[in-house]
Amino acid sequence: MNQASVFLRQASADDSEALEQLLNRCYRQTEGWTNEADLIGGIRITPNELANTIANPKHYLFVYPKTTIGDRDGEETGELLGCIAVDIKVDADAKKSAYIGMFAVHPELQGQGVGHQILQAAETFAERHLQSDIQVTHKNPARLTMSILSHRPELLAYYQRRGYKLNGRKMPFPNDGNNGEPKRQDLELLELEKIVSE
């Protein structure tokens, strides 16, 4: 396994089951350093939410498929080694941004630079998409946003090393059962952002 062999393609409905398995394993089981098992129980995503995400034309969900020879020329095995989503958003002032979410790397590949490659590819895609789609100016720079759970200082540090900053926006973790059950009452989602052009 080397970083050069990492490649992404857009997810299709056929990836739903493998995506569900990957996301639940990475976020809800105790493997790897990115899991949230101590903070949230239950599922990470519902099949219905996943289907809606894949079908949404403003939401780009990318997957890193496992292949028989370990690179894009091999035949896909049906297993996914990573995923990341880019959601193009428009706020009340008609300013656009790209929200990055559903970022997961198979626990056995974590710490090997795979996540860095996947995140970098998603950021490049988002930046190009925003710059081709909006008039980027000093007052309206292209920006990337994401949310992380509070009580995850190591994850915050990971994203800060990659240029993301807390922007002061936060909200309570949604307790609607669609993304798991919080194990503590003070959980919040903290928003990070990165300006990619000014």
QUIURRA-V430949 format. One record per pair of residues at least 6 apart in sequence whose ideal C-beta (glycine too) atoms are under 8 Angstrom apart, sorted by the first residue. I is the first residue (numbers start at 0). J is the second residue. Records with the same first field share a line. If there is no record, write none. Layout:
I = J, J
//
This chain:
0 = 69, 108, 111, 113
2 = 111, 112, 113, 115, 116
4 = 69, 70, 71
5 = 63, 81, 113, 116, 117, 120
6 = 63, 70, 71
7 = 61, 62, 63, 83, 117, 120, 121
8 = 61, 62, 64
9 = 59, 60, 61, 62
10 = 18, 53, 60, 61, 62, 82
11 = 53
12 = 50, 53, 54
14 = 53, 62, 79
15 = 46, 49, 50, 53
17 = 62, 77, 78, 79
18 = 44, 49, 60, 62, 79, 82
19 = 44, 46, 49
20 = 79
21 = 79, 80, 81, 82, 103, 105
22 = 43, 44, 82, 101, 103
23 = 42, 43, 44
24 = 30, 105, 106
25 = 31, 33, 34, 43, 103, 104, 105, 106
26 = 33, 34, 35, 36, 39, 43, 103, 179
27 = 34, 35, 36, 39, 40, 41, 42, 43, 179
28 = 34, 36, 106
29 = 36
30 = 106
31 = 104, 106, 109
32 = 109, 110, 153
33 = 103, 104, 109, 154
34 = 106
35 = 148, 151, 179
37 = 182
38 = 148, 150, 151, 181, 182, 183, 186
39 = 148, 172, 178, 179, 180, 181, 182, 186
40 = 179, 180, 182
41 = 176, 179, 180
42 = 178, 179
43 = 178, 179
44 = 101, 177, 178
45 = 177
48 = 177
52 = 58, 60, 84, 101
53 = 60
55 = 86
57 = 86, 87
58 = 84, 85, 86, 87
59 = 84, 85, 86, 87, 124
60 = 82, 83, 84, 101
61 = 82, 83, 84, 85, 117, 120, 121, 124
62 = 79, 81, 82
63 = 79, 80, 81, 82, 113, 117
64 = 75, 76, 78, 79, 80
65 = 75, 76, 77, 78, 79, 80
66 = 72, 73, 74, 75, 76
67 = 73, 74, 76
79 = 105
80 = 104, 105, 108, 113
81 = 103, 104, 105, 108, 113, 114, 117
82 = 101, 102, 103, 117
83 = 99, 100, 101, 102, 103, 117, 118, 120, 121
84 = 99, 100, 101, 102, 121
85 = 97, 98, 99, 121, 124, 125, 128
86 = 97, 98, 99, 100
87 = 95, 96, 97, 98, 125, 128, 129, 132
88 = 95, 96, 97, 98, 144
89 = 95
90 = 96
94 = 133, 139
95 = 129, 132, 133, 141
96 = 129, 141, 142, 143, 144, 192
97 = 125, 126, 128, 129, 141, 142, 143, 144
98 = 143, 144, 145
99 = 118, 121, 122, 125, 143, 144, 145
100 = 145, 146
102 = 114, 117, 118, 121, 145
104 = 113, 114, 117
115 = 161
118 = 161
122 = 143, 193, 195
125 = 143, 195
126 = 141, 143, 195, 196
129 = 135, 141, 142, 195, 196
130 = 141, 196
133 = 139, 141
135 = 141, 196
137 = 197
140 = 194, 195, 196, 197
141 = 194, 195, 196
142 = 192, 193, 194, 195
143 = 163, 192, 193, 195
144 = 166, 190, 191, 192, 193
145 = 158, 163, 190, 191, 192
146 = 188, 189, 190, 191
147 = 154, 155, 158, 188, 189, 191
148 = 154, 172, 186, 187, 188, 189
149 = 169, 185, 186, 187, 188, 189
150 = 183, 186
155 = 165, 189, 191
158 = 191
161 = 193
162 = 193
163 = 191, 192, 193
164 = 191, 192, 193
165 = 189, 190, 191
166 = 190, 191, 192
167 = 190
168 = 189, 190
169 = 187, 188, 189, 190
170 = 187, 188
171 = 186, 187, 188
172 = 181, 186, 187, 188
174 = 180, 181
//
